[in-house]
Amino acid sequence: MAVSKVVYGGNTLIDLTGDTVAADKLLSGYTAHDAAGNAITGTASSGGGLPAEIMAGDTPVMIAAGVYNPTGTSLENSGLSITVPLAGTYRFKWVMAGGGGSGYSVKSQLYQNGVTVGAEQTTSNATVCSLDLECAAGDVMTVYIKGYSYWGTIYGTVGNLTACIDWDNGY
């Protein structure tokens, strides 16, 4: 018989009735007791410290920090990549800058496992790009950039590819 509260001599010795632990929130293999006093064994995956359910939001959880300046006017790999640890929907953000007029635009594109996803992003200033994507565990996200040429010099910058989720207990 499960016991959720123990009172001895008018003093509460233990009270589980307000506890909120549940098997799907407790890490796999760990044991505890729920609010009714029943023994439970965790079933949640650790996922590198991420919540079990991944939904797009604005809490950054992974980043490929740094900047990349393109070497040409064709789309090229920036080397900024993130490998997704758990399946779910992530919001990917990155910064790109360059231009100075509509004739001088920088373009960027997000790739998922080597395949383009979403629309090509274009700016003649500085902007934060954002794209929500459904991912499988192990997917590799990479940002590509296309610079522009002005008097033989290539301009443009892309940086800080970030994966964000809806998580109020994040960083």
The 8 nearest C-alpha neighbors of each residue, nearest first, counted from 0:
[[1, 2, 37, 36, 3, 35, 38, 4],
 [2, 0, 36, 37, 3, 35, 38, 32],
 [1, 3, 36, 4, 0, 35, 37, 5],
 [2, 4, 36, 15, 35, 16, 14, 34],
 [5, 3, 14, 13, 2, 15, 6, 16],
 [4, 6, 13, 12, 11, 14, 7, 3],
 [5, 7, 11, 10, 12, 9, 4, 8],
 [8, 6, 10, 9, 11, 5, 12, 13],
 [7, 9, 10, 6, 11, 12, 5, 13],
 [8, 10, 7, 6, 11, 12, 5, 13],
 [11, 9, 7, 6, 8, 12, 5, 13],
 [10, 12, 6, 13, 5, 7, 9, 14],
 [11, 13, 5, 6, 10, 7, 14, 4],
 [12, 14, 5, 4, 11, 15, 6, 3],
 [15, 13, 4, 16, 3, 5, 11, 12],
 [14, 16, 34, 3, 18, 17, 4, 36],
 [15, 17, 34, 14, 18, 3, 35, 4],
 [18, 16, 15, 34, 19, 14, 33, 35],
 [17, 19, 34, 15, 16, 20, 33, 14],
 [20, 18, 21, 17, 34, 33, 16, 15],
 [19, 21, 33, 18, 24, 25, 22, 34],
 [22, 20, 24, 23, 25, 33, 19, 41],
 [21, 23, 41, 25, 24, 42, 40, 39],
 [22, 24, 43, 42, 21, 25, 41, 26],
 [25, 23, 21, 22, 43, 26, 20, 41],
 [26, 24, 41, 22, 43, 23, 21, 42],
 [27, 25, 43, 41, 29, 42, 44, 45],
 [26, 28, 42, 41, 43, 29, 44, 25],
 [27, 29, 41, 40, 26, 30, 42, 25],
 [30, 28, 41, 40, 27, 26, 25, 31],
 [31, 29, 40, 39, 41, 28, 38, 32],
 [30, 32, 39, 38, 40, 33, 29, 20],
 [33, 31, 38, 37, 36, 39, 34, 30],
 [32, 34, 36, 35, 37, 20, 21, 18],
 [35, 33, 16, 15, 18, 36, 17, 3],
 [36, 34, 3, 33, 37, 16, 1, 2],
 [37, 35, 3, 2, 1, 32, 33, 34],
 [38, 36, 1, 32, 33, 35, 39, 2],
 [37, 39, 32, 31, 36, 33, 30, 40],
 [40, 38, 31, 32, 30, 22, 37, 41],
 [41, 39, 30, 29, 22, 28, 31, 42],
 [40, 42, 27, 25, 22, 26, 29, 28],
 [41, 43, 27, 23, 22, 26, 25, 40],
 [44, 42, 26, 23, 27, 24, 25, 41],
 [45, 43, 46, 26, 27, 51, 42, 50],
 [44, 46, 47, 48, 26, 43, 49, 51],
 [47, 45, 49, 48, 44, 85, 84, 51],
 [46, 48, 45, 49, 84, 44, 85, 50],
 [47, 49, 46, 45, 50, 44, 51, 169],
 [50, 48, 46, 47, 51, 45, 53, 60],
 [49, 51, 52, 53, 48, 46, 166, 45],
 [50, 52, 44, 53, 43, 49, 46, 45],
 [53, 51, 50, 54, 87, 86, 49, 85],
 [52, 54, 87, 88, 164, 51, 50, 55],
 [55, 53, 88, 164, 165, 89, 87, 56],
 [56, 54, 89, 164, 90, 88, 165, 131],
 [165, 57, 55, 164, 163, 58, 90, 54],
 [56, 58, 163, 164, 165, 59, 55, 90],
 [59, 57, 163, 164, 56, 165, 166, 169],
 [60, 58, 163, 162, 61, 57, 161, 164],
 [59, 61, 163, 162, 58, 170, 62, 164],
 [62, 60, 162, 161, 59, 63, 163, 81],
 [63, 61, 161, 64, 160, 162, 159, 81],
 [62, 64, 160, 79, 159, 80, 81, 161],
 [65, 63, 159, 62, 160, 158, 66, 79],
 [64, 66, 159, 158, 63, 67, 79, 160],
 [67, 65, 158, 157, 159, 156, 68, 64],
 [66, 68, 157, 156, 77, 158, 69, 65],
 [67, 69, 156, 155, 70, 157, 66, 154],
 [70, 68, 146, 71, 67, 145, 144, 155],
 [69, 71, 153, 68, 72, 146, 75, 154],
 [72, 70, 73, 69, 146, 153, 145, 147],
 [71, 73, 146, 145, 147, 74, 148, 70],
 [74, 72, 145, 71, 75, 146, 144, 70],
 [73, 75, 145, 144, 143, 72, 76, 107],
 [76, 74, 143, 144, 73, 77, 145, 69],
 [75, 77, 143, 78, 142, 144, 74, 141],
 [78, 76, 143, 79, 67, 142, 75, 144],
 [77, 79, 76, 80, 141, 142, 67, 143],
 [80, 78, 77, 63, 141, 142, 160, 81],
 [81, 79, 141, 140, 63, 78, 139, 82],
 [80, 82, 140, 139, 63, 83, 141, 62],
 [83, 81, 139, 138, 137, 140, 84, 80],
 [82, 84, 137, 138, 136, 85, 81, 139],
 [85, 83, 136, 137, 82, 46, 86, 47],
 [86, 84, 136, 83, 46, 87, 135, 137],
 [87, 85, 135, 136, 134, 53, 84, 88],
 [88, 86, 53, 134, 133, 54, 89, 85],
 [87, 89, 133, 54, 55, 132, 53, 134],
 [90, 88, 55, 132, 164, 131, 163, 54],
 [89, 91, 131, 55, 163, 130, 162, 56],
 [92, 90, 162, 130, 161, 129, 163, 89],
 [93, 91, 129, 161, 128, 160, 90, 162],
 [94, 92, 160, 128, 159, 127, 158, 161],
 [95, 93, 127, 158, 157, 126, 128, 159],
 [94, 96, 157, 156, 126, 125, 158, 127],
 [97, 95, 125, 156, 124, 155, 126, 157],
 [98, 96, 155, 124, 123, 105, 154, 125],
 [97, 99, 123, 103, 104, 124, 100, 105],
 [98, 100, 123, 124, 103, 97, 101, 104],
 [99, 101, 103, 102, 123, 98, 104, 124],
 [100, 102, 103, 123, 104, 99, 98, 122],
 [103, 101, 100, 104, 98, 123, 99, 147],
 [104, 102, 98, 100, 101, 123, 147, 99],
 [105, 103, 123, 98, 122, 102, 101, 121],
 [104, 106, 146, 122, 155, 121, 97, 145],
 [107, 105, 121, 145, 120, 144, 104, 122],
 [108, 106, 144, 120, 143, 119, 145, 121],
 [107, 109, 119, 143, 142, 120, 144, 110],
 [110, 108, 142, 141, 116, 115, 143, 111],
 [109, 111, 115, 114, 141, 113, 116, 140],
 [110, 112, 140, 114, 113, 139, 115, 116],
 [111, 113, 139, 114, 138, 110, 140, 141],
 [112, 114, 111, 110, 115, 141, 139, 140],
 [115, 113, 110, 111, 112, 116, 109, 140],
 [116, 114, 110, 109, 111, 113, 108, 117],
 [117, 115, 110, 109, 111, 114, 118, 108],
 [118, 116, 119, 115, 109, 130, 108, 110],
 [117, 119, 120, 116, 108, 109, 115, 130],
 [118, 120, 108, 107, 121, 106, 117, 109],
 [119, 121, 107, 106, 118, 108, 122, 128],
 [122, 120, 106, 105, 104, 119, 107, 123],
 [123, 121, 104, 124, 105, 106, 125, 126],
 [122, 124, 98, 104, 99, 100, 97, 101],
 [125, 123, 97, 122, 96, 98, 99, 126],
 [126, 124, 96, 95, 97, 122, 123, 127],
 [127, 125, 95, 94, 128, 96, 124, 122],
 [126, 128, 94, 93, 95, 129, 92, 125],
 [129, 127, 93, 92, 94, 126, 130, 120],
 [130, 128, 92, 91, 127, 90, 93, 131],
 [129, 131, 91, 90, 132, 92, 128, 117],
 [132, 130, 90, 89, 91, 55, 88, 129],
 [133, 131, 88, 89, 134, 130, 90, 91],
 [132, 134, 88, 87, 89, 131, 135, 86],
 [135, 133, 86, 87, 88, 132, 138, 136],
 [134, 136, 86, 138, 137, 87, 85, 133],
 [137, 135, 85, 86, 84, 83, 138, 134],
 [136, 138, 83, 84, 82, 135, 139, 85],
 [139, 137, 83, 82, 135, 136, 112, 134],
 [138, 140, 82, 112, 81, 111, 137, 83],
 [139, 141, 111, 81, 80, 110, 82, 112],
 [142, 140, 80, 110, 79, 109, 139, 143],
 [141, 143, 109, 108, 79, 77, 110, 76],
 [144, 142, 76, 108, 75, 77, 107, 74],
 [145, 143, 107, 74, 75, 106, 146, 77],
 [144, 146, 74, 106, 73, 72, 105, 107],
 [147, 145, 72, 155, 105, 154, 69, 71],
 [146, 148, 72, 154, 153, 103, 105, 104],
 [149, 147, 153, 152, 151, 154, 150, 72],
 [148, 150, 152, 151, 153, 147, 154, 103],
 [149, 151, 152, 148, 153, 147, 154, 103],
 [150, 152, 149, 148, 153, 147, 154, 71],
 [151, 153, 149, 148, 150, 154, 147, 71],
 [154, 152, 148, 147, 146, 71, 70, 149],
 [155, 153, 146, 147, 148, 97, 152, 156],
 [156, 154, 97, 146, 105, 96, 68, 69],
 [155, 157, 68, 96, 95, 67, 97, 66],
 [158, 156, 95, 67, 94, 66, 96, 68],
 [157, 159, 66, 94, 65, 93, 160, 67],
 [158, 160, 64, 65, 93, 63, 161, 62],
 [159, 161, 93, 63, 62, 92, 158, 79],
 [160, 162, 62, 92, 91, 61, 159, 93],
 [163, 161, 91, 61, 90, 59, 60, 89],
 [164, 162, 59, 58, 90, 57, 60, 56],
 [165, 163, 56, 55, 58, 54, 89, 57],
 [56, 166, 164, 55, 54, 58, 57, 167],
 [167, 165, 168, 169, 164, 58, 56, 50],
 [166, 168, 169, 165, 58, 170, 164, 57],
 [169, 167, 166, 170, 58, 50, 165, 49],
 [170, 168, 166, 167, 58, 60, 59, 49],
 [169, 58, 59, 168, 60, 167, 166, 61]]
